Amino acid sequence: MARILLTGGAGYIGSHTYLGLVEAGHEVVILDNFSNARDDVPDRLERISGKAVKAYRGDVLDRALLDRIFAEQAIDGVVHFAALKAVGESVEKPLDYIHTNVGGLLTLMAAMETAGVRRIVFSSSATVYGETDIQPIPEDHARTFTSPYAYTKITGETALEQVAAADPRWAVGILRYFNPVGAHRSALIGEDPDDIPNNLMPYIAKVATGELERIQVFGNDYDTPDGTGVRDYIHVEDLALGHVLSLNALIEAGESHAVNLGTGQGSTVLDVIRAYSAACGRDLPYDIVDRRAGDVAVLTARPEKARDLLGFEARRTLDDMCRSSWAWVSGQIANR
């Protein structure tokens, strides 16, 4: 058992990882500024886990707060989620993204070094691979950025790699994940975007609940089974397990690693619409519109490295993902 600092631990992926860490026997301390999380997430986590949640409200850029947390909590390792995460917004606000994502990580690493805490799992992204025709994508694929968001992830990975290479006391786990979707089996936590979602499944969910009228399918002339884009969707609970296994490997073996977290299987946009329609019990309406600039036909992970190094395997199906998402969003509608 270890005591883990979870930055961004009240967010979508962070909250699911909190539960995974607690289930694995770890003590967890959350740091979150709640800019992209609901205030009641800690209460919901307590309901699910049956344990009191330790949470600090604050920013990862606040060095004094970080120093206080490390002094008060005797932290053994860190899982770092706290970051801005919208690709489109990053193009409009590059300075905000660089300041928060890169500056936040560097501030955290400096506080960790001072406290003698040198185990960190870093939330990265498949966006570090850029636009590529190589599918599925292996971890040794060249990294290139097509947005300020991707730049911040590549810069974060590089900073961690350089520090670990220079100081063998550091061990870092870099997790590049593809398309996290779904919700916790309790239906008490899940993805909850305030405005029009950037990603497919939460958009579909808002059509299913009646908050949006129709799904927009961007292009049906790709070289894919039905002409629509193919992506590698991974259930958020499987993704959370990947973080737990990565952290455990760092604590037990102290060996740094960079791995993809995905299923290795692709689903088309129409596959997802059909699966979600089955989950919610009605055919969801959609329109075919023009392709979006920058979209690629296929984006899937080579998952073998995570399996071989960490023992990780994503087990939940697309139907599982859609059913859990629908249970979450329909429950929220019923409780309003």
ZAMARGU-4260 file (C-alpha; in steps of 0.2 Angstrom, whole numbers, plus 5000, padded with zeros to 4 digits):
<rodrens>
0) 5000/5000/5000 | 5006/5018/4996 | 4999/5035/4998 | 4996/5043/4981 | 4994/5061/4976
5) 4981/5062/4962 | 4981/5079/4953 | 4965/5082/4944 | 4958/5068/4954 | 4940/5075/4953
10) 4939/5075/4934 | 4932/5062/4923 | 4947/5050/4922 | 4955/5056/4938 | 4939/5051/4948
15) 4938/5034/4940 | 4957/5031/4944 | 4954/5037/4962 | 4942/5022/4964 | 4954/5010/4955
20) 4968/5015/4967 | 4957/5013/4982 | 4951/4996/4977 | 4970/4991/4975 | 4973/4996/4993
25) 4981/5013/4991 | 4978/5028/5001 | 4974/5043/4989 | 4975/5062/4991 | 4966/5072/4978
30) 4972/5090/4972 | 4959/5098/4961 | 4954/5116/4957 | 4937/5110/4951 | 4937/5120/4936
35) 4932/5105/4926 | 4924/5094/4939 | 4908/5095/4949 | 4909/5100/4967 | 4900/5084/4973
40) 4912/5072/4966 | 4921/5069/4982 | 4904/5065/4990 | 4900/5053/4976 | 4917/5045/4978
45) 4914/5042/4996 | 4897/5034/4992 | 4905/5022/4980 | 4921/5018/4990 | 4913/5019/5008
50) 4929/5029/5013 | 4932/5047/5017 | 4940/5057/5003 | 4955/5068/5007 | 4954/5082/4995
55) 4963/5099/4993 | 4955/5112/4983 | 4969/5121/4973 | 4980/5123/4958 | 4995/5112/4953
60) 5004/5129/4949 | 5003/5133/4967 | 5020/5128/4973 | 5017/5133/4992 | 5001/5122/4992
65) 5011/5107/4984 | 5024/5109/4997 | 5011/5109/5011 | 5003/5093/5004 | 5019/5084/5003
70) 5023/5089/5020 | 5006/5084/5028 | 5003/5068/5018 | 5019/5059/5017 | 5016/5055/4998
75) 5024/5040/4990 | 5020/5043/4972 | 5010/5054/4960 | 4997/5052/4946 | 4996/5068/4937
80) 4980/5072/4927 | 4978/5091/4931 | 4978/5099/4914 | 4968/5108/4901 | 4963/5096/4888
85) 4953/5102/4873 | 4962/5102/4857 | 4952/5115/4848 | 4953/5127/4863 | 4972/5125/4864
90) 4973/5132/4846 | 4963/5148/4852 | 4972/5149/4869 | 4990/5142/4867 | 4998/5152/4881
95) 4985/5146/4893 | 4988/5128/4888 | 5007/5129/4889 | 5007/5139/4905 | 4995/5126/4914
100) 5000/5110/4906 | 5019/5112/4905 | 5021/5125/4919 | 5010/5114/4931 | 5020/5098/4927
105) 5037/5107/4930 | 5030/5115/4947 | 5024/5098/4952 | 5041/5090/4948 | 5051/5103/4957
110) 5040/5100/4973 | 5042/5081/4971 | 5061/5083/4970 | 5061/5094/4986 | 5050/5081/4995
115) 5060/5066/4989 | 5045/5059/4979 | 5051/5052/4963 | 5037/5041/4956 | 5025/5049/4944
120) 5012/5042/4931 | 5009/5055/4918 | 4993/5057/4908 | 4998/5059/4890 | 4988/5056/4874
125) 4988/5048/4857 | 4989/5066/4850 | 5008/5065/4852 | 5008/5054/4837 | 5001/5068/4826
130) 4993/5063/4809 | 4999/5046/4803 | 4995/5033/4791 | 5003/5020/4802 | 4990/5009/4810
135) 4989/5003/4823 | 5001/5015/4831 | 5016/5008/4841 | 5025/5017/4855 | 5041/5020/4845
140) 5032/5030/4832 | 5039/5047/4830 | 5031/5061/4841 | 5025/5077/4832 | 5012/5090/4837
145) 4997/5096/4827 | 4990/5107/4841 | 4996/5117/4856 | 4988/5103/4867 | 4999/5090/4859
150) 5014/5101/4861 | 5011/5102/4879 | 5010/5083/4881 | 5026/5080/4870 | 5035/5093/4881
155) 5029/5085/4897 | 5034/5068/4891 | 5051/5074/4886 | 5054/5083/4903 | 5050/5068/4912
160) 5061/5057/4901 | 5076/5069/4903 | 5074/5070/4922 | 5073/5051/4923 | 5088/5048/4912
165) 5098/5060/4922 | 5093/5054/4939 | 5090/5035/4942 | 5080/5039/4957 | 5066/5045/4946
170) 5054/5032/4938 | 5040/5039/4927 | 5026/5030/4918 | 5020/5039/4902 | 5002/5033/4897
175) 4996/5038/4880 | 4978/5034/4879 | 4966/5035/4864 | 4947/5038/4866 | 4941/5036/4884
180) 4922/5034/4886 | 4909/5026/4897 | 4906/5028/4915 | 4908/5019/4932 | 4897/5004/4935
185) 4889/5013/4949 | 4882/5026/4937 | 4887/5039/4951 | 4902/5046/4941 | 4905/5049/4923
190) 4909/5062/4909 | 4899/5078/4912 | 4903/5092/4899 | 4895/5108/4903 | 4893/5114/4884
195) 4893/5106/4867 | 4905/5091/4869 | 4921/5090/4858 | 4921/5071/4858 | 4909/5058/4850
200) 4901/5048/4864 | 4897/5063/4876 | 4889/5071/4860 | 4879/5056/4856 | 4874/5055/4875
205) 4867/5073/4874 | 4856/5068/4858 | 4850/5052/4868 | 4844/5063/4882 | 4836/5076/4871
210) 4848/5090/4875 | 4855/5090/4857 | 4844/5086/4842 | 4855/5077/4830 | 4872/5069/4829
215) 4884/5076/4816 | 4895/5063/4807 | 4910/5071/4799 | 4912/5062/4783 | 4907/5045/4776
220) 4920/5044/4762 | 4935/5037/4771 | 4943/5021/4767 | 4934/5012/4781 | 4921/4998/4782
225) 4907/5010/4782 | 4916/5026/4776 | 4916/5034/4793 | 4931/5037/4804 | 4938/5023/4815
230) 4944/5026/4833 | 4950/5015/4847 | 4938/5018/4861 | 4943/5012/4879 | 4931/5011/4894
235) 4936/5023/4907 | 4937/5009/4920 | 4949/4999/4910 | 4959/5015/4908 | 4959/5018/4926
240) 4966/5001/4929 | 4980/5005/4917 | 4985/5019/4929 | 4985/5008/4944 | 4996/4995/4935
245) 5008/5008/4929 | 5010/5015/4947 | 5012/4998/4955 | 5026/4994/4942 | 5035/5011/4947
250) 5034/5007/4965 | 5038/4989/4964 | 5051/4989/4950 | 5056/5007/4948 | 5057/5005/4929
255) 5051/5019/4918 | 5040/5016/4904 | 5029/5024/4890 | 5014/5014/4884 | 4998/5015/4874
260) 4982/5012/4883 | 4969/5006/4870 | 4960/4990/4865 | 4969/4989/4848 | 4951/4987/4840
265) 4943/5001/4830 | 4925/5006/4829 | 4917/5017/4816 | 4906/5032/4820 | 4891/5023/4814
270) 4896/5008/4825 | 4896/5019/4840 | 4879/5027/4835 | 4871/5009/4833 | 4878/5003/4850
275) 4872/5018/4859 | 4855/5017/4850 | 4854/4999/4857 | 4859/5005/4874 | 4846/5019/4876
280) 4832/5010/4867 | 4829/5021/4852 | 4837/5025/4835 | 4847/5041/4837 | 4846/5053/4822
285) 4861/5059/4813 | 4867/5069/4798 | 4882/5066/4787 | 4891/5082/4785 | 4908/5087/4777
290) 4924/5080/4784 | 4933/5091/4798 | 4950/5097/4793 | 4964/5087/4802 | 4953/5071/4805
295) 4962/5055/4800 | 4953/5040/4794 | 4959/5028/4807 | 4967/5030/4824 | 4970/5014/4834
300) 4983/5008/4847 | 4996/4994/4847 | 4992/4988/4864 | 5004/4974/4867 | 5018/4984/4876
305) 5006/4988/4890 | 5001/4970/4891 | 5019/4964/4891 | 5026/4977/4904 | 5011/4980/4915
310) 4999/4965/4913 | 4986/4977/4906 | 4972/4972/4895 | 4956/4982/4891 | 4942/4970/4893
315) 4926/4980/4891 | 4917/4980/4874 | 4909/4995/4865 | 4892/4989/4870 | 4898/4989/4889
320) 4905/5007/4886 | 4888/5013/4878 | 4877/5005/4892 | 4888/5012/4906 | 4887/5029/4898
325) 4868/5028/4896 | 4866/5022/4914 | 4876/5038/4920 | 4868/5051/4909 | 4850/5044/4911
330) 4852/5044/4930 | 4858/5062/4930 | 4842/5067/4920 | 4831/5057/4932 | 4839/5066/4947
335) 4837/5084/4940
</rodrens>
